[in-house]
């Protein structure tokens, strides 16, 4: 929902800001306008002043702050004032601030010069990891340092979990976690702070994916999509890493990835292995294209990523995980266990078997009474009316020869 606005327009303040020494001594008039973004709903319903932002107090703060400080640049005046208002004003989500300098000493006739900026609180999710020394102490110290940054505050912290190393596996297990951070820092500024905290913990970047005392990564920053040489947001490999998704799902299950649109919970569940409901050891490690439960095959051509999925079986043939598809949630067909059991037996007989055809035979028998007994007519009708009925061949969709169910 969009925030409400409280406006303060053309507040006049006599202060001592400017590049020239005379401006710092003699002073001059500044005109300040501010738009305060907040939620006025409760105040509007209850008439409780404390439920909103007191614009009189904000005006007094602006007047006092500009008089008590001296800056050379108008940009610095605006930046410092906006930051202090966001830090000191409860319920202030965002501010648009314009500071005019009508007596600017430029030696030319003008009405005014001004600087206008917008600043706001941002929500960042940070992944934490360590596998050298006292890992828990390193993570807790990093959390404390982030919470004590002047322009940031930690809102949520996940529990810590022990995970196997990723990438380079010949190293100790990691302790991982995630936190939610409210910050006024821009992404590049936040990254510098994270790198500083890592260095203070003795982080050495010697081996890529190697052991480390502390690892801090920006996973999300609002809904920003950033692809710079030294910074990629959302984190480019977050969806592949259970040690990121699991603690992140604990504190932000419904946060959506700005590129894929999937929630953290959906990414986590897809990454996790799910029991098949049977064991098919002869299909272990293989991949299968599968219809979604309750999905209509006629929608595959329109929204394949929502209607079907690619699954991977584990090394024992006991579990599966979705590696692609069903982007709006869902699971593979409820007949998956019987399909895989069927295919396993057929492949033992002939390696060429690649497709399991599931048909609702009662429907087909009924159709024999109302449709011409022709291959193409039956195939088209099955395609249009029923889920999971068409046969998909490696080279494309073909015509299924008509036969009496249970016959040849």
Residue pairs with C-beta under 8 A, 6 or more apart in sequence:
3 37
3 38
3 39
3 93
3 94
4 37
4 38
4 39
4 40
4 41
5 35
5 36
5 37
5 38
6 35
6 36
6 38
6 40
6 52
6 53
6 55
7 33
7 34
7 35
7 36
8 32
8 33
8 34
8 35
8 36
8 55
8 58
8 59
8 62
9 33
10 31
10 32
10 33
11 31
11 32
11 33
11 34
11 59
11 62
11 63
12 29
12 30
12 31
12 32
13 29
13 30
13 31
13 32
13 62
13 63
13 66
13 67
14 27
14 28
14 29
14 30
14 67
15 27
15 28
15 30
15 66
15 67
15 70
16 23
16 24
16 25
16 26
16 27
16 28
16 70
17 23
17 24
17 30
17 66
17 70
17 71
17 72
17 74
17 77
17 101
18 24
18 28
18 72
18 101
18 105
19 72
19 73
20 105
22 105
23 105
24 70
28 101
28 103
29 102
29 103
30 66
30 77
30 99
30 100
30 101
31 99
31 100
31 101
31 102
31 112
31 114
32 62
32 66
32 81
32 97
32 98
32 99
32 100
33 97
33 98
33 100
34 58
34 62
34 85
34 95
34 96
34 97
34 98
35 95
35 96
35 97
36 53
36 55
36 58
36 85
36 89
36 92
36 95
37 92
37 93
37 94
37 95
37 96
37 120
38 52
38 53
38 91
38 92
38 93
39 91
39 93
40 52
42 48
42 51
42 52
43 49
43 51
43 52
52 91
53 89
53 90
53 91
53 92
58 85
58 89
61 84
61 85
61 88
61 89
62 81
62 85
65 80
65 81
65 84
66 77
66 81
69 80
71 77
71 80
74 99
74 101
74 113
74 114
74 115
75 115
75 117
77 99
77 115
78 97
78 98
78 99
78 115
78 116
78 117
79 117
79 119
81 97
81 99
82 95
82 97
82 117
82 119
83 119
83 151
83 184
85 92
85 95
85 97
86 92
86 94
86 95
86 119
86 120
86 121
86 184
87 150
87 151
87 184
93 120
93 121
94 118
94 119
94 120
94 121
95 118
95 119
95 120
96 116
96 117
96 118
97 116
97 117
97 118
97 119
98 114
98 115
98 116
99 114
99 115
99 116
100 112
100 113
100 114
101 112
101 113
101 114
102 111
102 112
104 110
104 112
104 113
106 113
119 184
120 184
121 182
121 183
121 184
122 182
122 183
122 184
122 185
122 221
122 222
123 180
123 181
123 182
123 183
123 220
123 221
123 222
124 180
124 181
124 182
124 183
124 190
124 218
124 220
124 221
124 222
125 178
125 179
125 180
125 181
125 218
125 219
125 220
125 248
125 251
125 252
125 255
126 146
126 178
126 179
126 181
126 194
126 216
126 217
126 218
126 219
127 176
127 177
127 178
127 215
127 216
127 217
127 219
127 235
127 238
127 244
127 247
127 248
128 139
128 142
128 143
128 176
128 177
128 178
128 179
128 214
128 215
128 216
129 139
129 174
129 175
129 176
129 177
129 212
129 214
129 215
129 243
130 136
130 138
130 139
130 174
130 175
130 212
130 213
130 214
130 215
131 165
131 171
131 172
131 173
131 174
131 175
131 211
131 212
132 172
132 211
132 212
132 213
133 213
135 174
135 175
136 160
136 175
138 201
138 213
138 214
139 160
139 175
139 177
139 214
141 201
142 197
142 201
142 214
142 216
143 154
143 157
143 179
145 197
145 200
146 152
146 154
146 179
146 181
146 193
146 197
147 153
147 154
149 183
149 185
149 193
151 183
151 184
151 185
152 181
152 182
152 183
152 184
152 185
152 190
152 193
153 181
153 182
153 183
154 179
154 180
154 181
155 179
155 180
155 181
155 182
156 179
156 180
156 251
156 252
157 177
157 178
157 179
157 180
157 251
158 177
158 178
158 179
158 247
158 248
158 250
158 251
159 177
159 247
159 250
160 175
160 176
160 177
160 247
161 175
161 176
161 177
161 243
161 246
161 247
162 173
162 174
162 175
162 176
163 173
163 174
163 175
163 176
163 242
163 243
164 173
164 174
165 171
165 172
165 173
165 174
165 209
166 174
166 209
166 241
166 243
167 208
167 209
168 207
168 208
168 209
168 210
171 210
171 211
172 211
174 243
176 243
176 244
176 246
176 247
177 247
178 219
178 244
178 247
178 248
178 250
178 251
178 252
179 251
180 251
180 252
181 190
183 190
185 193
187 218
187 221
187 224
187 226
187 231
187 233
188 231
190 218
190 221
191 218
191 230
191 231
194 216
194 217
194 218
195 216
197 214
197 216
198 212
198 213
198 214
198 215
198 216
201 213
201 214
202 213
202 214
203 212
203 213
203 214
203 215
204 212
204 213
217 235
217 244
218 231
218 233
218 235
219 233
219 234
219 235
219 238
219 244
219 248
220 233
220 234
220 235
220 252
220 255
220 258
221 233
223 256
223 258
224 233
224 258
225 233
225 234
225 258
225 259
226 232
226 233
234 257
234 258
234 259
235 244
238 244
238 245
238 248
238 267
239 245
239 257
239 260
239 262
239 267
239 271
240 271
241 271
242 268
242 271
242 272
245 264
245 267
245 268
245 271
246 268
248 255
248 264
248 268
249 264
249 265
249 268
252 264
253 263
253 264
253 265
254 263
254 264
254 265
255 263
255 264
256 262
256 263
257 263
257 264
257 267
260 267
260 327
261 327
262 270
262 327
266 327
266 329
270 321
270 322
270 323
270 326
271 321
272 321
273 314
273 319
273 320
273 321
274 319
274 320
274 321
274 331
275 318
275 319
276 313
276 317
276 318
276 319
276 320
276 336
276 337
276 340
277 336
277 337
278 337
278 338
278 340
278 341
279 316
279 317
279 318
280 313
280 317
280 340
280 341
280 343
280 344
281 316
281 317
282 317
282 344
282 347
282 348
283 313
283 317
283 340
283 343
283 344
283 347
284 313
284 314
284 315
284 316
284 317
285 312
285 313
285 314
285 315
286 312
286 313
287 310
287 311
287 312
287 313
287 323
288 310
288 311
288 313
288 340
289 308
289 309
289 310
289 392
290 308
290 309
290 310
290 311
290 332
290 333
290 336
290 339
291 297
291 307
291 308
291 332
291 333
291 387
291 388
292 306
292 307
292 308
292 309
292 325
292 326
292 330
292 331
292 332
292 333
293 330
293 331
293 332
293 333
293 334
294 330
294 387
295 306
295 307
295 308
295 330
295 387
296 307
296 387
297 307
297 383
297 386
297 387
297 388
297 389
297 390
298 383
298 384
299 306
299 307
300 307
300 308
304 325
305 324
305 325
305 326
305 327
306 325
306 326
306 327
306 328
307 325
308 325
308 326
309 322
309 324
309 325
309 326
309 330
309 332
310 322
310 323
310 324
310 325
311 320
311 321
311 322
311 323
311 332
312 320
312 321
312 323
313 319
313 320
313 340
314 320
314 321
320 332
320 336
322 332
326 332
333 339
333 358
333 388
335 358
335 388
339 356
339 358
340 356
342 356
343 353
343 356
346 353
347 353
354 394
355 391
355 392
355 393
355 394
357 391
357 400
358 388
358 389
359 382
359 389
359 405
360 386
360 389
361 405
361 406
363 385
363 386
364 378
364 382
364 405
365 405
367 378
367 381
368 404
371 377
371 378
371 381
373 402
374 402
375 399
375 400
375 401
375 402
376 399
378 400
378 402
379 390
379 399
379 400
382 389
382 390
382 400
383 389
383 390
383 397
390 397
390 400
391 397
391 398
391 400
